């Protein structure tokens, strides 16, 4: 998606101009809602969103604004993040025709737009992120493809990717969550996981395989927004 990186504020009347059902609710109204991460290939709400139907923007906002707001808060602070989150969804609404569910999840696509928005705001304000997750030396690459410590932009991108992954893991069944935790956070082998969980090795292998496919699908679209 070609995203406007000028840093200019989007016209906040754009949502209501698309129909009376698309006014965005206040951030306070959605902060306590659970974050939903679904692939949504057959989700009628996503179909309605890409088609520009009345009420679709509001529904998408209520589903995913908590995740986008949390990401924006990490670098911008809560006050600026609320406005940035609104701008992300208005930008997504204007560009909805470019979203392809088969190419990646909607949360990843929205977070990709949020990534550009955060970078735009920081550049415009001449500020650095309030809080960003950094990998150690050699674990990431900067925007020019060179190794070494990540640039601020790369660090912001990494933060979004980690947040997407963390929320995607929460959507897995309990047993699959435990498998992923043991494999990637405790670095156990599949045989060790099978012994720890008292499960057949084949079950562990199949659970991990399905989980990794699902997690990968959740992340697809983030870098392409």
C-alpha positions as CSV (number, residue, x, y, z in Angstrom):
1,X,0.0,0.0,0.0
2,X,1.3,3.4,-0.8
3,X,1.1,5.4,2.4
4,X,1.2,9.1,2.8
5,X,4.3,9.8,4.8
6,X,4.1,13.6,4.8
7,X,3.1,13.7,8.5
8,X,0.0,15.9,7.7
9,X,-3.0,15.2,9.8
10,X,-5.8,13.3,8.1
11,X,-9.2,14.9,7.8
12,X,-11.1,13.4,10.7
13,X,-14.4,14.0,9.0
14,X,-13.5,11.3,6.4
15,X,-15.1,8.5,8.4
16,X,-18.4,10.2,8.9
17,X,-18.5,11.2,5.3
18,X,-18.5,7.6,4.3
19,X,-21.8,6.9,6.0
20,X,-23.6,7.5,9.3
21,X,-22.5,4.1,10.6
22,X,-18.8,4.7,10.4
23,X,-18.1,7.3,13.1
24,X,-15.3,6.1,15.3
25,X,-16.1,5.5,18.9
26,X,-13.9,7.2,21.6
27,X,-10.7,5.3,22.5
28,X,-12.0,5.0,26.1
29,X,-14.9,3.0,24.8
30,X,-12.7,0.3,23.3
31,X,-9.7,0.0,25.6
32,X,-11.2,-2.6,27.8
33,X,-12.4,-4.8,24.8
34,X,-10.3,-8.0,24.2
35,X,-8.0,-7.7,21.2
36,X,-9.2,-9.9,18.4
37,X,-6.7,-11.4,16.0
38,X,-8.3,-13.7,13.4
39,X,-7.3,-14.5,9.9
40,X,-10.7,-13.4,8.6
41,X,-10.5,-14.7,5.1
42,X,-14.3,-15.4,5.3
43,X,-15.1,-12.8,7.9
44,X,-18.1,-10.8,6.7
45,X,-16.9,-7.8,8.6
46,X,-13.7,-7.7,6.6
47,X,-15.7,-8.1,3.4
48,X,-17.9,-5.2,4.5
49,X,-14.8,-3.1,5.3
50,X,-13.1,-3.6,1.9
51,X,-16.4,-2.9,0.2
52,X,-16.9,0.3,2.1
53,X,-20.2,-0.6,3.7
54,X,-21.7,1.6,6.4
55,X,-20.7,0.6,9.9
56,X,-17.7,-1.5,8.8
57,X,-15.1,1.0,9.9
58,X,-16.6,1.3,13.3
59,X,-16.6,-2.5,13.7
60,X,-13.0,-2.8,12.6
61,X,-12.0,0.0,14.9
62,X,-13.6,-1.7,17.9
63,X,-11.9,-5.0,17.1
64,X,-8.4,-3.8,16.5
65,X,-7.9,-0.2,17.9
66,X,-6.6,-1.5,21.3
67,X,-3.7,-3.2,19.6
68,X,-2.9,-0.2,17.4
69,X,-3.3,2.2,20.3
70,X,-0.9,0.1,22.5
71,X,1.7,0.1,19.7
72,X,1.4,3.9,19.2
73,X,1.7,4.5,22.9
74,X,5.0,2.7,23.1
75,X,6.7,5.3,21.0
76,X,4.4,8.4,21.2
77,X,2.9,8.4,24.7
78,X,-0.8,7.9,25.4
79,X,-2.0,11.5,24.6
80,X,-0.6,11.6,21.1
81,X,-1.3,7.9,20.6
82,X,-5.1,8.4,20.8
83,X,-5.0,10.8,17.9
84,X,-2.5,8.7,15.9
85,X,-4.8,5.7,16.3
86,X,-7.7,7.6,14.8
87,X,-5.5,8.7,11.9
88,X,-4.4,5.1,11.3
89,X,-7.9,3.9,10.9
90,X,-8.9,6.8,8.7
91,X,-5.9,6.1,6.5
92,X,-6.9,2.4,6.4
93,X,-10.5,3.3,5.4
94,X,-9.3,5.5,2.5
95,X,-7.0,2.7,1.4
96,X,-9.3,-0.2,2.1
97,X,-9.4,-1.2,-1.6
98,X,-5.7,-2.2,-1.4
99,X,-6.1,-4.7,1.4
100,X,-6.1,-8.3,0.3
101,X,-7.1,-10.9,3.0
102,X,-5.3,-13.6,1.1
103,X,-2.0,-11.7,1.4
104,X,-2.0,-11.3,5.2
105,X,-4.1,-10.6,8.3
106,X,-6.0,-7.3,8.8
107,X,-4.3,-6.7,12.2
108,X,-0.9,-7.0,10.5
109,X,-2.0,-4.6,7.7
110,X,-3.3,-2.1,10.2
111,X,-0.1,-2.3,12.2
112,X,1.9,-1.7,9.1
113,X,0.0,1.5,8.5
114,X,0.5,2.4,12.2
115,X,4.2,1.8,11.8
116,X,4.4,4.4,9.1
117,X,2.2,6.8,11.1
118,X,4.5,6.6,14.1
119,X,7.6,7.2,12.1
120,X,6.0,10.2,10.3
121,X,5.0,11.8,13.6
122,X,8.4,11.3,15.2
123,X,10.1,12.8,12.1
124,X,7.6,15.7,12.1
125,X,8.1,16.4,15.8
126,X,11.9,15.8,15.7
127,X,11.5,13.3,18.5
128,X,12.7,9.8,19.3
129,X,10.5,7.0,20.6
130,X,9.5,7.0,24.3
131,X,10.0,3.3,24.5
132,X,11.1,0.8,21.8
133,X,12.2,-2.8,21.9
134,X,15.7,-3.3,20.6
135,X,17.4,-6.6,19.6
136,X,21.0,-7.0,20.6
137,X,23.9,-6.3,18.2
138,X,23.7,-8.5,15.1
139,X,20.1,-9.6,15.6
140,X,18.6,-7.1,13.2
141,X,19.3,-5.1,10.2
142,X,18.8,-1.4,9.5
143,X,16.7,0.0,6.7
144,X,19.6,-0.1,4.3
145,X,20.1,-3.8,4.8
146,X,23.3,-3.5,6.7
147,X,23.9,-5.5,9.8
148,X,24.5,-4.1,13.3
149,X,22.3,-2.2,15.8
150,X,18.8,-1.5,14.4
151,X,17.9,2.1,13.5
152,X,15.0,3.7,15.2
153,X,12.7,2.9,12.3
154,X,13.8,-0.7,12.4
155,X,13.3,-0.8,16.2
156,X,9.8,0.6,15.8
157,X,9.1,-2.1,13.2
158,X,10.4,-4.8,15.5
159,X,8.2,-3.6,18.3
160,X,5.1,-3.9,16.2
161,X,6.1,-7.3,15.0
162,X,6.6,-8.5,18.5
163,X,3.3,-7.1,19.7
164,X,1.5,-8.8,16.8
165,X,3.2,-12.1,17.6
166,X,2.4,-11.9,21.3
167,X,-1.3,-11.2,20.6
168,X,-1.4,-14.0,17.9
169,X,0.0,-16.5,20.5
170,X,-2.9,-15.5,22.9
171,X,-5.3,-16.6,20.2
172,X,-3.9,-20.2,20.1
173,X,-5.6,-23.0,22.0
174,X,-4.2,-23.3,25.6
175,X,-2.2,-26.5,24.7
176,X,-0.7,-24.9,21.6
177,X,0.3,-21.8,23.6
178,X,2.1,-24.0,26.1
179,X,3.9,-25.8,23.2
180,X,5.1,-22.6,21.7
181,X,6.2,-21.3,25.1
182,X,8.2,-24.4,25.8
183,X,9.8,-24.5,22.3
184,X,10.7,-20.9,21.8
185,X,11.0,-19.4,25.3
186,X,12.4,-22.4,27.2
187,X,14.2,-23.8,24.2
188,X,13.1,-27.4,24.8
189,X,13.2,-30.0,22.0
190,X,10.1,-31.6,20.8
191,X,11.0,-34.8,22.6
192,X,11.4,-32.8,25.9
193,X,8.1,-31.1,25.4
194,X,6.4,-34.4,24.8
195,X,7.9,-35.7,28.1
196,X,7.0,-32.5,30.0
197,X,3.4,-32.5,28.8
198,X,3.0,-36.2,28.8
199,X,1.9,-36.3,25.2
200,X,2.9,-38.4,22.2
201,X,5.7,-36.9,20.2
202,X,3.5,-36.9,17.1
203,X,1.0,-34.7,18.9
204,X,3.7,-32.2,19.8
205,X,5.0,-32.0,16.3
206,X,1.6,-31.5,14.8
207,X,0.6,-28.9,17.4
208,X,3.7,-26.9,16.8
209,X,3.5,-27.2,13.0
210,X,-0.1,-25.9,13.0
211,X,0.7,-23.1,15.5
212,X,3.7,-21.9,13.4
213,X,1.6,-21.7,10.3
214,X,-1.1,-19.7,12.1
215,X,1.4,-17.3,13.7
216,X,3.1,-16.8,10.3
217,X,-0.3,-15.9,8.7
218,X,-1.0,-13.4,11.5
219,X,2.3,-11.6,10.7
220,X,2.0,-11.6,6.9
221,X,1.1,-8.2,5.6
222,X,2.8,-6.2,8.3
223,X,5.9,-5.3,6.2
224,X,3.9,-4.9,3.0
225,X,1.5,-2.2,4.3
